[in-house]
Amino acid sequence: MKIGFIGLGLMGTGMALNLRKAGHDLVVHDLNRDRATAHLEAGATWAASVAEVGRLADVVFTSVPGPKEMQAVGLGPEGLLAHLRSGSVWFDLTTNSPTVVRDVARQGLDKGILVMDAPVSGGPEGARTGKLAIYVGGDRATFDRYKPLLDAIGDQVLYVGATGAGNTAKIVHNGASLIVKAGVEPLELWHAIRQGAIGRARTFDRMTEYLQSKYEPASFALKLAHKDLTLALDLGQELGVPMKLGAVVDEDFREAIARGWGERDSRSPMQLQNERAGVTLQCSAEDVKKTLARS
């Protein structure tokens, strides 16, 4: 079985390498060929286009920034759905819009292709080490069949329901009441959160960059965090769930992005509040490390 992987960014590169380390026959593609160097050295094959991945692979994984990019990869004459064989499976690892995923999945079914949403939580370090939660939505039998592939990427692979449920569960990080109204069972929701980036981390241990006013290089870019928040706000509007705190965060995110901070770490908007309060933080990396060691 040949596995295709499209999107070798901060998250995709680690996940694809872990598939190869698990011994899978891998073909990779990215807009920037240089990102594939480590994968090719590990024995993966390069594909010059999305269409070529579709023609070669039996199962495809995509890890792209958001809904528009996922649609660009999947739809149209050069997209995956035009070139995957009937019976193929596409796992989209993108944090995506449930509505978009369901629409693409319906188009896939018309061609005998199963589309599964499988967003991940754990950040670039989790992608590198395999310490990721994967929230999978779609056909249960397909999940069961291909779970060993998913196990090569993450250590907490969770089936959460029908197509779109994976992304609905991922968006929970931005509002629990929203996700319960969207139809996810509360106890399963709680379990899913505990396996993700927030649930595993000691929350205040994630403040090390803030204490140093250091937001580059980004662990998770602000523009991507804003995309995730926007997905939650959109879903809230669709379902009639108030998202007051989310709207406030959205304002700060937009202000920070307007300052040109989109490529900085997602925690960089905290600097805006420091400015409003007239506070300056510049702790040394050494002192931060010593304080962490006290715990």
C-alpha positions in Angstrom: 0.0 0.0 0.0 1.4 3.4 -1.0 0.8 6.3 1.2 0.6 9.9 -0.1 1.4 12.9 2.0 0.7 16.5 0.9 1.9 19.5 3.0 5.3 19.4 4.7 5.0 22.5 6.9 5.7 22.7 10.7 3.1 20.0 11.4 3.2 17.9 8.2 6.9 17.3 8.1 7.0 15.5 11.4 3.9 13.4 10.7 5.2 12.4 7.3 8.6 11.4 8.7 6.9 9.2 11.4 4.9 7.4 8.7 8.2 6.6 6.9 9.9 5.6 10.2 7.0 3.1 10.7 8.0 1.5 7.4 5.3 2.8 5.1 5.9 3.3 1.4 5.6 7.1 1.2 5.2 9.6 -1.7 5.3 13.3 -0.7 4.5 16.6 -2.2 4.8 20.3 -1.0 4.8 23.6 -2.8 8.4 23.9 -1.6 10.4 20.9 -2.7 13.2 21.7 -0.2 10.9 20.8 2.6 11.0 17.2 1.4 14.7 16.8 1.8 14.6 14.8 5.0 11.8 12.6 3.7 13.6 11.7 0.5 16.7 10.9 2.5 14.6 8.6 4.6 13.4 6.8 1.5 10.2 8.6 0.5 9.4 9.3 -3.2 8.8 12.8 -4.5 5.7 13.7 -6.5 5.8 16.8 -8.7 2.1 17.6 -8.2 -1.0 16.9 -6.2 -2.4 15.0 -9.2 0.7 12.7 -9.2 0.1 11.9 -5.6 -3.5 11.0 -6.4 -2.5 8.7 -9.2 0.2 6.9 -7.1 -1.4 6.6 -3.7 -3.9 4.3 -2.2 -4.3 6.5 0.9 -3.5 10.2 1.1 -2.9 12.5 4.1 -3.1 16.3 3.7 -1.8 18.8 6.2 -2.5 22.3 4.9 -3.2 25.7 6.5 -7.0 25.8 6.3 -10.3 25.2 4.3 -9.3 27.2 1.2 -6.1 25.3 0.8 -7.8 21.9 1.5 -10.3 22.7 -1.2 -7.5 23.8 -3.6 -5.7 20.5 -3.0 -8.8 18.3 -3.4 -11.1 19.9 -6.0 -10.7 20.9 -9.6 -9.1 19.1 -12.6 -5.7 18.8 -10.9 -7.1 18.0 -7.4 -7.1 14.7 -5.5 -10.7 13.8 -6.2 -10.0 14.0 -10.0 -7.0 11.6 -9.8 -7.5 9.2 -6.8 -8.9 5.8 -7.8 -12.3 4.6 -6.6 -11.8 2.9 -3.3 -9.1 5.3 -2.2 -9.2 7.1 1.2 -8.2 10.7 2.0 -7.5 11.7 5.6 -7.4 15.5 6.0 -5.3 16.4 9.0 -6.1 20.1 8.6 -8.0 22.0 11.2 -10.9 22.7 8.9 -14.5 23.8 8.7 -16.9 20.9 9.4 -19.1 22.3 6.6 -16.3 22.3 4.1 -15.2 18.8 5.0 -18.7 17.5 4.6 -19.1 19.1 1.2 -15.8 17.7 0.0 -16.7 14.3 1.4 -20.0 14.3 -0.5 -18.1 15.0 -3.7 -15.7 12.2 -2.9 -18.5 9.7 -2.4 -19.8 10.4 -5.9 -16.4 9.1 -7.1 -16.1 6.2 -4.7 -13.5 8.0 -2.6 -13.9 8.2 1.2 -12.8 11.5 2.8 -12.2 11.5 6.5 -11.5 14.5 8.7 -8.7 13.9 11.1 -7.4 17.2 12.7 -4.5 16.9 15.1 -3.6 18.6 18.4 -0.2 18.7 20.0 1.8 21.3 18.1 5.0 20.8 16.0 6.8 19.1 18.9 4.0 16.6 19.1 4.1 16.1 15.4 7.8 15.4 15.6 7.6 13.0 18.6 4.3 11.4 17.7 2.6 12.8 20.9 -0.5 13.9 19.1 -4.2 13.6 19.5 -6.0 12.8 16.3 -9.8 13.5 16.2 -11.3 11.4 13.3 -14.7 11.8 11.7 -16.2 9.7 9.0 -16.9 6.1 8.2 -16.2 3.9 11.3 -15.2 0.8 9.4 -12.6 2.9 7.4 -11.3 4.3 10.7 -10.9 0.8 12.1 -9.2 -0.4 9.0 -6.6 2.4 8.8 -6.1 3.1 12.5 -2.6 1.5 12.3 -1.6 4.2 9.9 -2.9 6.9 12.2 -1.1 5.3 15.2 2.1 6.0 13.3 1.3 9.7 13.5 -0.3 10.1 16.9 -0.5 8.3 20.3 -4.1 9.2 21.0 -6.2 8.4 17.9 -9.9 9.0 18.7 -12.9 8.2 16.6 -15.5 10.9 17.4 -18.3 10.4 14.9 -19.6 11.1 11.4 -17.8 13.3 8.8 -17.1 16.7 10.2 -17.1 15.5 13.8 -13.3 15.4 13.9 -13.1 19.1 13.3 -16.0 19.9 15.5 -14.1 18.2 18.3 -10.9 20.0 17.5 -12.6 23.4 17.6 -13.7 22.6 21.2 -10.4 24.2 22.3 -12.2 27.5 21.5 -15.6 26.8 23.2 -17.1 23.7 24.9 -20.7 24.7 24.8 -20.5 25.2 21.1 -19.3 21.7 20.5 -21.9 20.1 22.8 -24.6 21.9 20.8 -23.0 20.6 17.6 -23.8 17.1 18.7 -20.6 15.7 20.4 -21.4 13.6 23.5 -20.0 15.5 26.6 -18.0 12.7 28.1 -16.4 11.9 24.8 -15.7 15.6 24.4 -14.0 15.7 27.8 -11.9 12.7 27.0 -10.9 14.3 23.6 -9.8 17.6 25.2 -7.7 15.8 27.8 -5.6 14.1 25.0 -5.0 17.3 23.1 -2.4 20.0 23.4 -4.2 21.9 26.2 -5.2 18.8 28.1 -1.6 17.4 28.3 0.2 20.7 29.0 0.6 22.3 32.3 -1.0 25.6 31.2 1.4 28.0 32.9 4.5 26.1 31.6 3.5 27.4 28.2 4.2 31.0 29.3 8.0 30.8 28.9 8.1 32.8 25.7 5.7 35.4 27.1 8.0 35.9 30.1 10.9 36.6 27.7 8.8 38.6 25.3 10.1 36.2 22.7 7.6 35.2 19.9 9.9 34.2 17.1 10.4 31.6 15.8 6.8 30.6 16.2 5.8 27.3 17.7 2.3 27.9 16.2 1.9 31.0 14.0 -0.7 33.6 15.0 -2.3 33.6 11.5 -3.0 29.9 11.9 -4.4 30.4 15.5 -6.6 33.1 14.1 -7.9 30.8 11.4 -8.8 28.2 14.0 -10.6 30.9 16.1 -12.5 32.1 13.0 -13.7 28.5 12.4 -15.1 28.4 15.9 -16.8 31.8 15.6 -18.3 30.8 12.3 -19.6 27.6 13.7 -21.0 29.4 16.7 -22.9 31.8 14.4 -24.2 28.8 12.4 -25.5 27.1 15.5 -26.7 30.2 17.4 -24.2 29.8 20.2 -22.9 33.1 21.8 -19.1 33.4 21.6 -18.5 36.6 23.5 -15.0 35.8 24.8 -14.1 34.5 21.4 -15.1 37.8 19.8 -12.9 39.7 22.2 -9.9 37.4 21.4 -10.6 37.9 17.7 -10.2 41.7 18.2 -6.8 41.3 19.7 -5.7 38.7 17.1 -6.8 41.1 14.3 -4.9 44.0 15.9 -1.8 41.9 16.2 -2.0 40.7 12.6 -2.5 44.3 11.4 0.8 45.1 13.1 2.5 42.4 11.0 2.7 39.7 13.6 0.9 37.0 11.7 4.1 34.9 11.4 4.9 35.3 15.1 3.9 32.8 17.8 0.2 32.6 18.6 0.9 34.0 22.1 2.2 37.3 20.7 -1.1 39.2 21.2 -0.4 38.9 24.9 2.1 41.7 24.3 -0.9 44.0 23.4 -2.2 43.8 27.0 1.3 44.4 28.4 1.4 47.7 26.3 -2.0 48.7 27.6 -1.0 48.0 31.2 2.4 49.7 30.7 4.2 46.5 31.6 7.5 45.3 30.2 8.6 41.6 30.6 12.1 40.6 29.7 13.1 37.6 31.8 16.2 35.7 30.7 16.0 32.3 29.3 18.3 31.0 32.0 16.1 32.4 34.8 13.0 31.0 33.2 14.7 27.6 33.0 15.7 27.7 36.7 12.2 28.6 37.7 10.8 25.7 35.8 13.3 23.4 37.5 11.9 24.4 40.9 8.6 22.5 40.2 
